[in-house]
């Protein structure tokens, strides 16, 4: 369908760098780009993105395994729920598309926009709360029976979202690793990429069997993405990740608004650009204020209270 288009290669390179740096960027950026800029059918864009993401995140995951920045215990639990969740999500999407045809495209865009809004919110909140969330960081997480089951359930939900929209494999898993498991930033990125790779393989292969993967388009994206992931993992120790996350959250918000407009909602172009810029500046200001404020480590953080009912804290490793 597509030849070796330099624009598609550049998209792949940029998104690949973001995946290597933050674990975020696969479906959250590439799927909207394919739909809005290239006019790819939503279901095909989602399927192609999942297939290419599986390969790029596998490369990134391998590098992180070698660097020792992957918590394999967390990977087993989240992927144990995420893999079947992703397959269910893809099969559900395929069933609905087969029964409703092109009339279902607007619904797919609505699902995608909602997922992008969720991811943008998670990324920005995570960036703002980072100074406080880092107080109780740990290298690994020790599981108990309740946290084992809850982690599988959490993975199931995240996999379902990824299977339906191709969005969230990096941002939502990364937020769980930071807030629920309280891993160090390097372990968050490495574990995030490795979990997302396993879940993306399950979803991507299912999409391929469903006939929703454009192999030529995927190959063109990979030409840029493979070196991009390598560059990103090399840069992660030198780039201020907090500033990058605030910027990325604002861009994701703009992507969500653009997808909503693509679905037929009359949103002025000015709003699509201005709203993310304002939100990004506010988030950056809140982050800087959090750095300056004196912080006393509480016994239980407010973030932990919000998710404590889901996954009880494990023992310190």
Backbone bond lengths (Angstrom), bond angles and torsions (degrees), N, CA, C in turn:
res aa  C-N    CA-C-N  psi(-1)  N-CA   C-N-CA  omega(-1)  CA-C   N-CA-C  phi
1 X - - - 1.467 - - 1.524 110.98 -
2 X 1.346 116.41 -45.45 1.447 121.16 179.56 1.525 109.00 -117.68
3 X 1.354 116.25 142.63 1.446 119.41 172.21 1.519 109.42 -86.07
4 X 1.342 115.03 -162.86 1.459 118.86 178.13 1.521 107.46 -80.92
5 X 1.294 115.93 89.58 1.458 123.37 -177.68 1.531 108.76 -89.41
6 X 1.344 118.68 122.05 1.469 120.58 -179.36 1.525 112.89 -57.24
7 X 1.330 117.54 -32.28 1.456 119.59 -179.89 1.528 110.87 -66.68
8 X 1.345 116.32 -41.73 1.460 119.88 178.79 1.526 109.95 -66.30
9 X 1.333 116.94 -40.45 1.470 120.72 177.48 1.528 110.35 -60.84
10 X 1.341 116.80 -41.82 1.467 120.32 179.73 1.525 111.01 -66.52
11 X 1.354 117.01 -37.22 1.464 120.30 174.20 1.532 109.67 -58.21
12 X 1.329 115.37 -47.74 1.460 120.36 -179.27 1.519 112.08 -61.27
13 X 1.334 116.65 -41.08 1.462 120.77 -179.98 1.528 110.62 -62.55
14 X 1.320 116.65 -48.56 1.464 120.58 -178.33 1.520 112.59 -63.13
15 X 1.320 116.20 -45.78 1.467 120.05 -179.86 1.525 110.01 -67.57
16 X 1.326 117.48 -37.31 1.463 120.80 177.69 1.520 111.92 -61.07
17 X 1.322 116.90 -41.38 1.467 120.51 177.82 1.522 110.33 -61.91
18 X 1.333 116.78 -43.27 1.459 119.99 178.87 1.522 111.80 -63.67
19 X 1.327 117.21 -38.58 1.463 120.36 177.72 1.531 109.84 -62.39
20 X 1.324 116.76 -44.36 1.452 119.93 179.51 1.514 113.03 -65.57
21 X 1.332 117.41 -35.77 1.459 122.01 -177.66 1.524 112.92 -77.07
22 X 1.330 116.89 -44.59 1.465 120.44 -168.28 1.520 114.35 -124.06
23 X 1.330 118.11 -12.69 1.463 119.89 -173.00 1.511 112.43 80.79
24 X 1.328 117.87 -1.48 1.463 123.52 -176.99 1.520 108.70 -114.10
25 X 1.343 116.72 150.48 1.456 118.50 170.98 1.499 115.42 129.63
26 X 1.347 118.48 -18.22 1.454 120.28 -177.90 1.520 112.22 -58.78
27 X 1.330 116.22 -88.27 1.461 119.79 -179.78 1.514 113.26 -69.45
28 X 1.337 116.74 -30.73 1.459 120.33 -175.50 1.521 112.63 -63.31
29 X 1.315 118.18 -29.32 1.461 121.07 179.40 1.521 113.06 -112.40
30 X 1.330 117.36 -42.10 1.456 119.53 -174.00 1.525 112.41 -67.87
31 X 1.329 117.90 -42.89 1.468 119.70 -179.05 1.531 111.72 -59.92
32 X 1.370 119.12 -49.04 1.474 118.06 176.05 1.527 113.14 -60.04
33 X 1.341 117.72 -37.96 1.466 120.16 178.55 1.533 111.20 -61.66
34 X 1.330 116.40 -44.20 1.460 120.04 -179.52 1.525 111.20 -63.11
35 X 1.327 116.42 -39.56 1.468 120.36 -176.80 1.523 111.71 -76.31
36 X 1.330 116.37 -48.07 1.466 120.62 -171.49 1.528 111.68 -81.02
37 X 1.334 117.40 -45.72 1.475 120.91 -174.99 1.521 111.54 -83.57
38 X 1.340 117.56 -44.24 1.463 120.72 -174.73 1.521 113.52 -97.71
39 X 1.325 118.60 -10.53 1.455 121.39 178.00 1.518 114.66 71.24
40 X 1.349 117.19 26.81 1.463 120.68 179.03 1.528 109.26 -72.97
41 X 1.343 116.58 142.27 1.459 120.87 178.12 1.532 109.02 -57.29
42 X 1.352 119.00 135.34 1.468 121.50 -174.12 1.528 114.95 -51.18
43 X 1.340 117.62 -46.36 1.469 119.47 -177.61 1.525 110.83 -64.91
44 X 1.344 117.43 -39.01 1.465 121.08 178.38 1.527 110.10 -69.03
45 X 1.325 117.30 -38.50 1.467 120.35 178.18 1.522 110.43 -61.53
46 X 1.328 116.93 -43.24 1.464 121.25 179.64 1.527 110.35 -64.34
47 X 1.345 117.02 -46.23 1.462 120.58 -179.13 1.510 112.71 -64.07
48 X 1.338 116.94 -44.53 1.462 121.35 -179.82 1.524 110.81 -64.84
49 X 1.324 115.40 -41.69 1.456 119.30 179.72 1.526 111.73 -62.84
50 X 1.326 117.35 -42.95 1.464 120.25 179.77 1.529 111.37 -62.23
51 X 1.337 116.50 -40.48 1.464 120.08 -179.19 1.525 111.17 -66.56
52 X 1.333 116.93 -43.60 1.474 119.05 -179.63 1.527 110.97 -71.35
53 X 1.343 116.98 -36.03 1.464 120.71 179.05 1.522 111.07 -61.71
54 X 1.341 116.72 -38.11 1.467 120.17 179.47 1.529 110.65 -57.50
55 X 1.328 116.74 -41.86 1.471 120.35 -177.94 1.524 110.93 -71.94
56 X 1.328 117.50 -47.38 1.467 120.09 -176.98 1.522 111.19 -65.59
57 X 1.330 117.04 -40.57 1.464 118.43 -178.78 1.526 111.62 -73.71
58 X 1.326 117.34 -25.14 1.461 119.21 173.62 1.526 110.17 -65.44
59 X 1.325 116.41 -42.66 1.466 120.06 177.21 1.528 111.04 -61.91
60 X 1.329 115.88 -45.55 1.458 119.34 178.38 1.521 111.66 -65.18
61 X 1.339 116.95 -40.92 1.458 121.11 179.45 1.516 112.41 -62.32
62 X 1.333 116.92 -38.85 1.454 121.15 178.74 1.527 111.21 -63.03
63 X 1.320 116.06 -41.95 1.465 119.23 178.50 1.524 110.95 -64.11
64 X 1.340 117.00 -38.17 1.460 119.80 -179.55 1.523 111.71 -72.39
65 X 1.330 117.41 -33.66 1.463 120.55 174.85 1.532 109.30 -59.59
66 X 1.319 116.34 -44.27 1.466 120.76 -179.25 1.527 111.19 -66.74
67 X 1.347 116.86 -29.33 1.461 120.38 179.23 1.531 111.85 -84.45
68 X 1.330 117.91 -6.84 1.463 121.30 -179.69 1.508 113.95 75.46
69 X 1.323 118.40 26.26 1.466 121.67 -177.21 1.528 112.21 -107.81
70 X 1.339 117.08 29.51 1.472 121.75 178.58 1.530 108.78 -123.68
71 X 1.336 116.54 126.72 1.462 121.70 174.28 1.530 107.52 -90.92
72 X 1.323 117.00 100.65 1.464 120.96 -173.68 1.523 112.49 -68.42
73 X 1.332 117.98 -26.76 1.460 119.83 176.40 1.517 111.48 -63.73
74 X 1.324 117.18 -44.42 1.467 121.63 177.24 1.523 109.87 -66.66
75 X 1.335 116.70 -39.80 1.461 120.77 179.45 1.519 110.86 -57.43
76 X 1.341 116.95 -46.90 1.473 120.40 -177.23 1.521 111.29 -60.33
77 X 1.331 118.06 -42.63 1.472 120.00 -176.99 1.525 111.80 -71.94
78 X 1.331 117.06 -49.22 1.465 119.35 -177.89 1.524 111.37 -65.84
79 X 1.327 117.18 -42.26 1.464 119.83 178.77 1.525 110.81 -69.29
80 X 1.346 117.41 -29.89 1.462 120.44 178.02 1.512 112.19 -60.76
81 X 1.326 117.30 -31.75 1.459 120.41 173.83 1.512 112.76 -94.46
82 X 1.348 116.07 -33.86 1.457 120.65 -174.76 1.514 114.47 -68.72
83 X 1.337 117.41 -36.96 1.466 120.38 -178.44 1.534 111.32 -63.87
84 X 1.352 119.90 -53.29 1.468 117.65 176.85 1.522 112.66 -65.50
85 X 1.353 117.41 -32.50 1.465 119.95 177.54 1.516 111.78 -62.34
86 X 1.339 117.17 -41.24 1.464 121.26 179.60 1.526 111.02 -65.90
87 X 1.338 116.81 -41.91 1.470 120.16 179.15 1.527 110.16 -63.09
88 X 1.321 116.83 -43.26 1.472 120.58 178.10 1.523 110.10 -61.07
89 X 1.339 116.82 -43.11 1.464 120.38 -179.81 1.515 112.56 -61.90
90 X 1.330 117.03 -43.40 1.468 120.82 179.02 1.526 110.61 -64.93
91 X 1.321 117.33 -44.31 1.469 120.53 -179.83 1.526 111.10 -64.22
92 X 1.335 116.42 -37.00 1.464 120.14 176.86 1.523 110.81 -64.63
93 X 1.337 116.22 -45.09 1.465 120.64 178.45 1.522 110.70 -61.33
94 X 1.331 117.33 -43.67 1.458 121.78 -179.69 1.525 111.28 -64.07
95 X 1.334 116.39 -40.27 1.465 120.69 179.14 1.526 110.92 -62.78
96 X 1.328 116.52 -47.57 1.463 120.34 -178.71 1.530 111.12 -65.74
97 X 1.328 116.87 -40.10 1.464 119.82 -179.96 1.529 110.69 -68.07
98 X 1.320 117.20 -38.25 1.469 120.54 179.50 1.523 111.59 -65.55
99 X 1.327 116.66 -33.02 1.462 120.24 -176.76 1.522 113.44 -86.52
100 X 1.340 117.03 -27.64 1.465 119.47 -174.98 1.531 112.97 -114.83
101 X 1.327 118.68 -10.46 1.458 121.86 175.05 1.512 113.37 62.08
102 X 1.339 115.91 -145.30 1.458 121.10 -175.73 1.522 112.88 -64.34
103 X 1.329 117.19 -23.31 1.460 119.35 178.70 1.523 111.46 -65.40
104 X 1.328 116.29 -16.59 1.461 120.89 179.74 1.530 111.95 -84.48
105 X 1.342 117.59 -10.12 1.469 120.68 -176.59 1.532 112.02 -59.58
106 X 1.329 116.58 -39.33 1.466 118.87 -179.81 1.530 111.09 -66.13
107 X 1.320 116.27 -34.48 1.463 119.23 176.98 1.525 110.43 -67.26
108 X 1.341 116.00 -38.78 1.465 119.90 177.21 1.528 109.80 -61.99
109 X 1.331 116.76 -42.69 1.457 120.49 177.63 1.524 111.35 -62.13
110 X 1.330 117.09 -37.41 1.466 120.93 178.26 1.529 110.47 -65.41
111 X 1.344 117.03 -44.31 1.465 120.80 176.67 1.524 110.38 -59.71
112 X 1.342 115.29 -44.19 1.457 120.76 -178.23 1.528 110.92 -63.74
113 X 1.342 116.76 -44.51 1.465 120.43 179.66 1.532 111.05 -62.60
114 X 1.335 116.69 -41.03 1.468 120.32 179.15 1.527 110.65 -63.68
115 X 1.330 116.20 -42.32 1.465 119.80 179.19 1.527 111.04 -65.20
116 X 1.333 116.93 -40.15 1.464 120.42 178.42 1.524 111.35 -64.96
117 X 1.341 117.06 -40.39 1.462 120.62 176.44 1.529 110.41 -60.36
118 X 1.328 115.96 -44.11 1.462 120.74 179.33 1.536 110.64 -61.94
119 X 1.325 116.04 -46.41 1.461 120.01 -178.60 1.530 110.71 -65.32
120 X 1.343 117.53 -42.84 1.462 120.62 178.90 1.525 110.64 -59.52
121 X 1.330 116.58 -43.27 1.463 121.15 179.31 1.522 110.89 -62.86
122 X 1.339 116.02 -45.06 1.465 120.49 -179.90 1.521 110.97 -62.16
123 X 1.330 117.06 -44.23 1.468 120.60 -178.63 1.523 110.92 -63.44
124 X 1.347 117.32 -44.26 1.460 120.52 -178.20 1.530 111.39 -69.28
125 X 1.329 117.62 -43.19 1.469 120.42 179.05 1.517 110.13 -64.01
126 X 1.326 115.92 -41.01 1.471 120.48 178.17 1.527 110.33 -60.66
127 X 1.326 117.29 -42.21 1.462 120.28 179.82 1.523 111.41 -64.74
128 X 1.343 116.77 -41.43 1.463 121.05 -178.60 1.531 111.11 -67.82
129 X 1.334 117.15 -40.83 1.468 121.52 -175.90 1.523 113.50 -84.66
130 X 1.333 117.58 -3.82 1.460 120.18 -172.47 1.528 114.42 -53.91
131 X 1.367 120.05 -41.77 1.468 118.30 -179.95 1.524 112.96 -57.72
132 X 1.339 118.22 -36.21 1.458 120.56 -179.52 1.525 111.96 -83.24
133 X 1.334 116.31 -36.15 1.465 118.80 -179.75 1.518 111.99 -66.19
134 X 1.330 116.74 -24.33 1.468 119.90 -176.70 1.528 113.04 -78.80
135 X 1.349 117.24 -4.34 1.457 119.39 -175.66 1.525 112.96 -65.98
136 X 1.326 116.34 -32.30 1.464 119.26 -174.84 1.528 111.19 -119.42
137 X 1.320 115.48 37.89 1.463 119.41 179.16 1.521 110.41 -65.44
138 X 1.336 115.35 149.88 1.460 119.86 175.83 1.523 109.30 -144.90
139 X 1.307 114.44 160.60 1.461 120.23 -174.83 1.525 111.94 -75.68
140 X 1.327 118.30 -33.79 1.465 121.24 -179.69 1.519 109.90 -149.66
141 X 1.305 116.32 169.22 1.464 122.63 -175.83 1.527 109.37 -120.90
142 X 1.342 115.98 134.48 1.459 121.41 178.19 1.522 109.47 -101.63
143 X 1.326 117.12 127.52 1.463 121.95 -173.53 1.526 112.69 -94.46
144 X 1.360 114.28 148.77 1.453 122.99 168.71 1.527 107.46 -118.02
145 X 1.319 117.65 178.81 1.465 120.42 -175.48 1.524 111.50 -59.96
146 X 1.341 117.19 -47.81 1.475 120.25 -177.77 1.518 111.17 -64.78
147 X 1.334 117.01 -44.11 1.462 118.94 -178.51 1.525 111.49 -69.50
148 X 1.338 116.60 -28.71 1.463 120.76 176.67 1.532 110.02 -63.22
149 X 1.324 116.29 -50.44 1.472 121.19 -178.84 1.525 110.70 -66.40
150 X 1.337 116.35 -43.05 1.465 119.89 -178.76 1.525 111.40 -64.30
151 X 1.324 117.20 -34.63 1.466 120.27 179.54 1.522 111.22 -67.95
152 X 1.316 117.10 -39.34 1.463 120.44 176.44 1.525 110.07 -63.51
153 X 1.347 116.83 -41.79 1.470 120.93 178.64 1.533 110.42 -63.95
154 X 1.331 116.55 -41.70 1.467 120.45 177.70 1.526 110.39 -61.60
155 X 1.334 116.70 -43.90 1.456 120.50 177.77 1.519 112.12 -61.23
156 X 1.338 116.85 -37.62 1.467 121.27 178.77 1.531 111.14 -60.17
157 X 1.333 116.32 -45.47 1.468 120.82 179.95 1.527 110.83 -65.02
158 X 1.327 116.52 -45.78 1.468 120.15 -179.78 1.527 111.18 -63.85
159 X 1.336 116.84 -39.49 1.457 120.46 177.94 1.518 112.09 -65.11
160 X 1.327 116.64 -38.22 1.463 120.83 178.42 1.525 110.96 -62.28
161 X 1.336 116.59 -44.79 1.468 120.61 177.91 1.528 110.53 -61.25
162 X 1.328 116.12 -44.18 1.469 120.19 179.56 1.524 111.22 -63.27
163 X 1.326 117.87 -42.73 1.457 121.15 -177.96 1.521 113.15 -63.74
164 X 1.331 117.12 -35.22 1.467 121.08 -177.65 1.524 111.61 -81.22
165 X 1.359 117.65 -36.50 1.467 120.25 -170.66 1.527 114.29 -119.45
166 X 1.330 118.77 -15.20 1.475 126.21 -172.25 1.516 111.96 69.06
167 X 1.337 117.95 8.53 1.463 123.17 -175.99 1.530 109.77 -108.30
168 X 1.328 116.40 144.02 1.463 120.28 169.22 1.504 115.84 105.37
169 X 1.348 117.57 -9.46 1.456 118.95 -178.90 1.512 112.54 -58.25
170 X 1.334 117.44 -35.74 1.453 120.46 179.62 1.514 113.07 -91.63
171 X 1.329 117.21 -52.32 1.466 120.65 -172.41 1.522 112.61 -69.19
172 X 1.326 117.74 -46.91 1.465 119.94 -175.96 1.522 111.59 -72.10
173 X 1.324 117.31 -41.30 1.466 119.88 176.10 1.530 109.44 -64.30
174 X 1.330 116.59 -42.24 1.462 120.18 179.45 1.520 112.26 -60.81
175 X 1.334 116.98 -40.63 1.464 120.25 178.07 1.523 111.02 -63.73
176 X 1.333 116.81 -40.35 1.469 120.26 178.09 1.528 110.79 -63.10
177 X 1.329 116.78 -41.10 1.461 120.68 -179.18 1.523 111.33 -65.50
178 X 1.324 116.54 -33.67 1.462 120.74 -178.16 1.531 111.66 -81.66
179 X 1.334 117.04 -44.60 1.462 121.02 -173.00 1.527 112.11 -86.38
180 X 1.329 116.57 -45.65 1.463 120.52 -175.62 1.528 111.05 -81.32
181 X 1.342 116.15 -50.10 1.469 119.56 -174.23 1.528 112.55 -94.40
182 X 1.352 117.00 -14.58 1.459 123.46 175.75 1.532 112.81 54.71
183 X 1.330 115.83 44.69 1.462 120.50 177.59 1.531 110.16 -77.99
184 X 1.328 116.45 159.24 1.459 120.91 176.57 1.527 109.60 -66.54
185 X 1.347 118.57 156.39 1.474 120.54 -176.35 1.522 113.78 -53.78
186 X 1.345 117.89 -41.66 1.460 119.56 -179.09 1.531 110.91 -65.51
187 X 1.328 117.03 -39.64 1.463 120.60 178.88 1.526 111.03 -71.72
188 X 1.333 117.09 -30.95 1.467 120.34 175.87 1.525 109.89 -61.77
189 X 1.328 116.80 -50.04 1.466 120.43 -177.47 1.529 110.70 -63.66
190 X 1.328 116.93 -47.86 1.466 120.20 -177.57 1.519 112.82 -64.49
191 X 1.342 116.92 -46.78 1.465 120.92 -179.63 1.519 110.96 -67.04
192 X 1.324 116.15 -38.91 1.463 122.43 178.03 1.525 110.87 -57.80
193 X 1.330 116.21 -50.91 1.467 120.47 -178.27 1.532 110.87 -63.00
194 X 1.337 117.05 -39.62 1.460 120.18 -177.07 1.536 110.99 -68.85
195 X 1.341 117.54 -43.12 1.466 120.88 176.83 1.527 109.79 -62.13
196 X 1.338 116.22 -47.39 1.467 120.52 -178.33 1.521 111.47 -61.03
197 X 1.336 117.27 -35.37 1.468 120.04 178.92 1.527 110.98 -63.64
198 X 1.331 117.22 -45.92 1.469 120.36 -179.47 1.528 111.32 -62.94
199 X 1.333 115.93 -44.82 1.462 120.13 -178.74 1.525 110.51 -68.29
200 X 1.333 116.76 -39.17 1.466 120.32 179.53 1.526 111.54 -65.69
201 X 1.357 117.75 -35.69 1.461 119.27 176.35 1.528 110.98 -61.97
202 X 1.318 116.70 -43.19 1.470 119.78 179.28 1.524 110.53 -62.43
203 X 1.332 116.42 -46.49 1.461 120.38 -179.40 1.525 111.63 -69.10
204 X 1.348 117.00 -42.27 1.461 120.81 -177.62 1.517 112.83 -64.63
205 X 1.330 116.97 -42.94 1.463 119.86 178.50 1.527 111.16 -65.74
206 X 1.329 116.55 -38.53 1.467 119.69 177.79 1.524 110.17 -65.27
207 X 1.334 116.80 -40.43 1.468 120.59 176.83 1.522 110.58 -63.69
208 X 1.329 117.87 -37.53 1.456 121.24 -179.56 1.529 110.26 -64.69
209 X 1.326 117.10 -44.22 1.455 120.61 178.07 1.523 111.56 -66.49
210 X 1.335 117.02 -25.74 1.464 121.05 177.85 1.521 112.17 -81.68
211 X 1.337 117.36 -8.32 1.462 121.13 177.51 1.510 114.95 83.59
212 X 1.352 117.69 23.14 1.457 120.98 -176.25 1.522 113.36 -110.20
213 X 1.341 117.04 22.00 1.458 120.76 179.49 1.522 109.42 -116.32
214 X 1.338 116.70 123.25 1.467 122.32 175.09 1.528 107.10 -89.55
215 X 1.327 116.88 101.40 1.464 121.40 -173.66 1.529 112.76 -64.84
216 X 1.346 116.81 -36.86 1.467 119.56 179.25 1.531 110.74 -65.48
217 X 1.323 116.08 -43.24 1.465 120.61 178.31 1.524 110.03 -64.53
218 X 1.329 116.64 -43.11 1.460 120.54 179.57 1.536 110.93 -60.54
219 X 1.336 116.76 -42.88 1.459 120.09 179.59 1.520 112.25 -62.11
220 X 1.336 116.59 -39.40 1.464 120.25 179.18 1.522 111.15 -65.23
221 X 1.336 116.58 -41.68 1.468 120.35 178.09 1.529 110.50 -62.55
222 X 1.329 116.07 -40.70 1.463 120.45 -177.18 1.521 112.57 -64.40
223 X 1.336 117.28 -29.17 1.465 120.48 178.41 1.524 110.35 -56.63
224 X 1.341 115.88 -37.13 1.465 119.45 177.12 1.511 113.12 -89.35
225 X 1.332 117.83 -34.97 1.458 120.96 -172.53 1.514 113.82 -70.65
226 X 1.346 117.50 -39.25 1.469 119.71 -176.39 1.531 111.62 -60.40
227 X 1.338 119.19 -51.39 1.472 117.16 174.97 1.525 112.38 -66.83
228 X 1.344 117.02 -28.88 1.458 120.26 179.06 1.520 112.58 -62.11
229 X 1.333 116.95 -44.32 1.468 120.76 178.50 1.527 110.00 -62.57
230 X 1.321 117.24 -42.14 1.467 121.03 179.17 1.527 110.55 -61.28
231 X 1.332 116.15 -44.15 1.466 120.34 178.90 1.529 110.34 -63.61
232 X 1.343 116.63 -43.70 1.458 120.63 -178.34 1.510 113.51 -61.63
233 X 1.336 117.60 -43.81 1.459 120.16 179.87 1.531 111.21 -67.29
234 X 1.328 116.52 -29.67 1.463 119.89 176.20 1.532 111.21 -71.80
235 X 1.333 116.90 -30.59 1.459 121.41 -174.75 1.519 113.54 -86.75
236 X 1.346 118.25 -14.58 1.466 120.04 -167.25 1.527 113.50 -62.29
237 X 1.324 118.46 -24.52 1.463 120.62 179.06 1.528 112.57 -84.32
238 X 1.330 117.71 -4.99 1.460 120.83 -175.04 1.533 113.50 -119.55
239 X 1.324 117.81 -12.42 1.468 121.50 -176.74 1.519 109.34 -102.59
240 X 1.345 119.29 131.89 1.468 121.44 177.73 1.527 110.88 -66.65
241 X 1.326 116.44 101.97 1.460 121.03 -172.17 1.519 112.31 -64.19
242 X 1.343 118.45 -31.88 1.460 120.04 -177.70 1.528 111.40 -64.74
243 X 1.334 116.38 -41.97 1.465 119.55 178.03 1.521 110.55 -66.14
244 X 1.323 116.00 -38.43 1.462 120.45 179.53 1.527 110.61 -64.74
245 X 1.338 116.95 -39.71 1.468 120.09 -178.55 1.527 111.59 -67.61
246 X 1.327 117.51 -39.81 1.470 119.75 177.15 1.520 109.98 -61.49
247 X 1.325 116.57 -45.57 1.465 120.64 178.46 1.522 110.79 -61.95
248 X 1.338 115.92 -44.41 1.459 120.42 -179.09 1.521 111.17 -63.78
249 X 1.340 117.23 -40.70 1.464 120.19 177.75 1.518 111.99 -60.64
250 X 1.337 116.45 -41.41 1.464 120.38 178.30 1.527 111.13 -65.42
251 X 1.332 116.65 -40.95 1.473 120.60 178.48 1.531 110.47 -63.73
252 X 1.329 116.90 -40.73 1.467 120.35 179.28 1.531 111.16 -64.14
253 X 1.330 115.94 -37.01 1.468 119.43 176.11 1.524 110.16 -62.74
254 X 1.326 116.71 -42.98 1.462 120.28 176.48 1.517 111.65 -62.39
255 X 1.340 117.28 -39.34 1.469 121.14 177.40 1.521 111.05 -61.88
256 X 1.335 115.84 -42.18 1.466 119.78 179.28 1.529 111.06 -61.37
257 X 1.328 116.67 -44.33 1.469 120.23 179.09 1.523 111.19 -64.78
258 X 1.342 116.89 -38.26 1.460 120.21 178.33 1.522 111.56 -65.33
259 X 1.341 116.89 -37.91 1.463 120.19 177.61 1.520 110.63 -67.20
260 X 1.332 116.97 -39.09 1.467 120.69 176.34 1.521 110.28 -60.06
261 X 1.340 116.59 -42.75 1.468 120.52 177.84 1.530 110.44 -63.32
262 X 1.351 116.13 -40.00 1.468 120.85 178.11 1.525 111.08 -61.47
263 X 1.339 115.88 -30.94 1.467 120.50 179.98 1.522 112.54 -75.81
264 X 1.327 117.35 -6.56 1.462 120.00 176.03 1.507 115.75 114.95
265 X 1.339 117.55 -2.28 1.461 120.47 179.10 1.525 108.99 -80.95
266 X 1.328 116.46 133.96 1.461 120.76 -175.88 1.531 110.63 -81.59
267 X 1.330 116.15 89.43 1.467 122.08 177.27 1.524 107.72 -109.85
268 X 1.329 118.10 122.46 1.473 119.77 178.99 1.524 111.23 -58.78
269 X 1.320 116.28 143.91 1.457 121.40 179.10 1.527 110.41 -59.32
270 X 1.333 116.49 -35.65 1.461 120.15 180.00 1.524 111.59 -59.38
271 X 1.328 116.21 -38.28 1.470 120.76 -179.89 1.532 110.33 -67.42
272 X 1.338 116.25 -38.26 1.471 120.57 -179.01 1.528 110.59 -61.07
273 X 1.328 117.06 -33.33 1.466 120.21 179.71 1.534 112.20 -91.14
274 X 1.340 116.98 -39.13 1.469 120.11 -173.73 1.528 112.40 -73.95
275 X 1.328 117.62 -42.94 1.472 120.26 -176.14 1.530 112.03 -59.83
276 X 1.345 119.32 -48.54 1.469 118.47 177.81 1.527 112.87 -61.82
277 X 1.352 117.10 -36.52 1.465 119.95 -179.66 1.530 110.51 -63.57
278 X 1.324 116.60 -44.03 1.468 120.60 179.89 1.526 110.76 -65.50
279 X 1.340 116.57 -46.21 1.465 120.52 179.99 1.523 110.93 -62.80
280 X 1.330 116.93 -40.91 1.456 120.61 178.54 1.519 112.35 -62.43
281 X 1.343 117.49 -42.78 1.453 120.87 178.60 1.526 111.64 -64.58
282 X 1.333 116.49 -40.77 1.467 120.34 177.60 1.529 111.18 -64.03
283 X 1.347 116.13 -42.78 1.469 120.00 178.96 1.517 110.88 -63.68
284 X 1.337 116.82 -41.02 1.459 120.12 179.32 1.532 110.51 -64.46
285 X 1.346 116.46 -41.84 1.463 119.95 177.64 1.525 111.81 -62.25
286 X 1.342 116.64 -41.33 1.466 120.57 178.49 1.527 111.08 -65.18
287 X 1.328 116.51 -38.41 1.468 119.97 178.09 1.521 110.74 -63.86
288 X 1.338 117.32 -45.46 1.456 120.87 179.94 1.529 111.04 -63.27
289 X 1.333 116.39 -38.39 1.461 119.91 177.53 1.523 110.71 -64.42
290 X 1.333 116.52 -37.51 1.460 120.76 177.98 1.508 112.51 -65.25
291 X 1.336 116.71 -33.69 1.462 120.23 177.51 1.525 111.53 -68.31
292 X 1.347 116.62 -35.79 1.460 120.41 -176.76 1.515 112.78 -79.81
293 X 1.355 116.20 -27.95 1.456 119.80 -175.27 1.522 111.17 -71.74
294 X 1.359 117.53 139.26 1.463 119.39 175.56 1.522 110.11 -67.47
295 X 1.311 116.70 130.24 1.461 121.10 -175.79 1.526 109.36 -118.94
296 X 1.336 115.63 126.97 1.459 121.46 176.33 1.516 107.89 -108.05
297 X 1.318 116.96 126.00 1.460 121.10 -177.60 1.515 110.62 -66.20
298 X 1.349 119.13 115.44 1.448 121.47 178.09 1.520 110.19 -82.08
299 X 1.333 114.66 168.10 1.461 118.78 177.11 1.513 110.38 -65.64
300 X 1.345 115.91 -40.24 1.464 120.95 177.43 1.513 106.99 -135.04
301 X 1.324 118.25 123.80 1.456 121.16 -179.58 1.521 110.76 -74.62
302 X 1.344 115.69 158.57 1.461 119.52 178.34 1.507 111.58 -60.25
303 X 1.345 116.97 -35.34 1.464 119.97 177.79 1.520 110.46 -65.55
304 X 1.352 115.77 -38.54 1.460 118.93 -179.65 1.516 111.05 -66.04
305 X 1.371 116.16 -36.26 1.462 119.15 178.06 1.513 110.41 -61.09
306 X 1.340 116.52 -39.77 1.460 121.28 -176.61 1.511 112.31 -65.28
307 X 1.334 116.79 -31.43 1.466 119.56 -175.76 1.513 113.09 -114.23
308 X 1.346 116.60 0.00 1.450 119.70 -175.72 1.504 113.74 -60.46
309 X 1.330 115.63 -32.50 1.458 118.26 178.98 1.516 111.85 -69.28
310 X 1.339 116.31 -20.60 1.464 119.74 -179.12 1.523 111.48 -83.77
311 X 1.337 116.11 -54.16 1.463 120.40 -178.29 1.520 109.25 -132.25
312 X 1.332 119.53 105.15 1.457 120.99 178.01 1.523 110.26 -62.80
313 X 1.318 115.09 147.02 1.470 119.47 -177.96 1.520 111.03 -65.40
314 X 1.333 115.20 139.55 1.465 120.17 177.41 1.518 109.54 -87.09
315 X 1.315 116.34 174.56 1.445 121.54 176.63 1.512 109.62 -71.44
316 X 1.302 115.65 153.58 1.454 118.67 175.04 1.509 109.39 -66.08
317 X 1.344 116.10 138.88 1.459 119.85 -178.77 1.521 109.77 -71.55
